[in-house]
Amino acid sequence: HRFSRSGKRHTPTRMRLIVAAAAAATTAFAVLATLRLRAQAGPKAVGDCEGEAEAELEGGGERVVRIWMDGVFDLMHHGHVNAFRQGRAMGTYLVVGINDDASVAACKGCAPLMSEAERAETVGACRWVDEVVRSVPYVMDDAYLSHILDAHGIDYVVHGDDACIVDGRDVYEVAIRRGKYRTIPRTEGISTTDIVRRMLRAGPAASPVQDLGTHSHFFLTAGMLVDFAPTRCGRQGEALCAVYLDGCFDLFHAGHVAVLRAARALGDYLIVGVHDDATAGRICGPELPVMSLNERVMCVLGCRHVDEVVLAPPWSLSREMFAALNLAVVARARVDDELLEVARSLDARYEVAQALDMYAEVDAGEFAQLRGSGVIRRACEQHS
């Protein structure tokens, strides 16, 4: 009797395990089917596709190889930028689809932290993105993907090297069958999920995940800097008007993009200073920045409006600095969070530039109210 009662008690558990095992098996079969499809299509590495693009260009000199990538791209980070860089290297023109808020919420259970307009602004500012298509569904059916391939003249659909399985099938099956699917390796050490954890840790003390300790796992190398460096990097001597703007640029967002674009319009060469973590903490608050100096630098380097970056610039904006960088304009943008107690010190930084008639202010236009603290509040409210 003891054994029969025990068996009845554990029957629900057994059923849950059976259901879970069946679901896992279905996913495994779908992944295997995807791998077979990709093997038949002959997926190629980035270098192989670069060779294809070069060969096609050599033939007629005018051939444009169009690449399609799509995603949520919430909380823009250097992993996204590096994906665009790799995708663009497979062709000559990169089209990026931005998933709409509603379809993301329906599939993932919550909307992105950044609105579709904000995400489109940051993606469109990436120096490797040529065109942005908004309101792309999170899960593209065969008909929609076929429409994208034909309407935009897409040569290759590019995605990370992880399988994208929804309801037991690969979302990109149509592209795979048509031999138009290529993969790229993901960037290690960064993810949107990791950034959200850090944001929650930096949020209000009442946050239920305040005790989650986490930090950056990104290691910057010289090779990465070379890969991200603008083509005009180091050539400000050729410019007629070099502009300088510095800031924290934490949680790189549409407001940052807007002020960088406005600052670049003041001249023809934009040099951006990115404050070190300690300085950013003194300006914005003790729990900030969320992103490390290296992560913030890579985001700024990925922006098409930026020509050069100064890592951890000096606090004193002096005549010597202006002469060394051959500056014509020193711009200021109030787009980062600024503690009231440092406001006077921040104002004093620009006294020399004002005396030399080199000072200018820029704003973020429609994104003027966007701040890192506001993005953190969105995350805390969503996860409360």
NORDAVEN-V916468 format. One record per pair of residues at least 12 apart in sequence whose C-alpha atoms are under 6 Angstrom apart, sorted by the first residue. I is the first residue (numbers start at 1). J is the second residue. D is the distance in whole Angstrom. If there is no record, write none. Layout:
i=<I;I>
j=<J;J>
d=<D;D>
//
This chain:
i=<27;30;30;41;43;46;49;50;53;64;65;65;66;66;66;66;66;67;67;67;67;67;68;68;68;69;69;70;70;70;71;71;72;72;77;78;78;79;85;94;94;95;95;96;97;97;97;97;98;98;99;99;99;99;100;100;103;103;104;118;121;122;125;125;126;126;126;127;127;127;156;156;157;157;158;158;159;160;160;160;160;161;161;161;189;189;199;200;202;230;232;233;233;241;241;241;242;242;242;242;242;243;243;243;243;243;244;244;244;244;245;245;246;246;246;247;247;248;248;248;250;250;255;255;255;258;259;259;261;269;270;270;271;271;271;272;273;273;273;274;274;275;276;276;277;283;283;284;284;284;317;329;330;330;331;331;331;332;333;333;333;336>
j=<168;168;169;179;182;90;90;90;91;92;91;92;91;93;94;154;155;94;95;154;156;157;95;96;157;96;158;96;97;98;98;99;98;99;299;298;299;187;128;129;130;131;132;132;132;133;134;136;134;136;135;136;137;138;135;136;137;138;138;254;254;254;303;304;302;303;304;302;303;304;180;181;180;181;182;183;183;183;184;185;186;183;184;185;217;218;376;380;287;307;307;307;308;267;268;328;267;269;270;327;328;267;270;327;329;330;271;272;330;331;272;331;272;273;274;274;275;274;275;280;289;291;364;367;370;364;363;364;305;307;306;307;307;308;309;309;309;310;313;311;312;312;293;312;293;338;339;337;338;339;349;358;358;359;359;360;361;361;361;362;363;371>
d=<6;5;6;5;5;6;5;5;5;6;5;5;6;5;6;5;5;5;6;6;5;6;5;6;5;5;5;5;4;6;6;6;6;5;6;6;5;5;6;5;5;5;6;5;6;5;6;6;5;6;6;5;5;5;4;6;6;5;6;5;6;5;6;6;6;5;6;6;6;4;4;6;6;5;5;5;5;5;5;6;6;5;6;6;5;5;6;6;5;6;6;6;5;5;6;6;6;5;6;5;5;6;5;6;5;6;5;6;5;6;5;5;5;4;6;6;6;6;5;6;6;6;5;5;6;5;6;5;6;6;5;5;6;5;6;5;6;5;6;5;6;5;6;5;6;5;6;5;5;6;6;5;6;5;6;5;5;5;6;5;6;6>
//
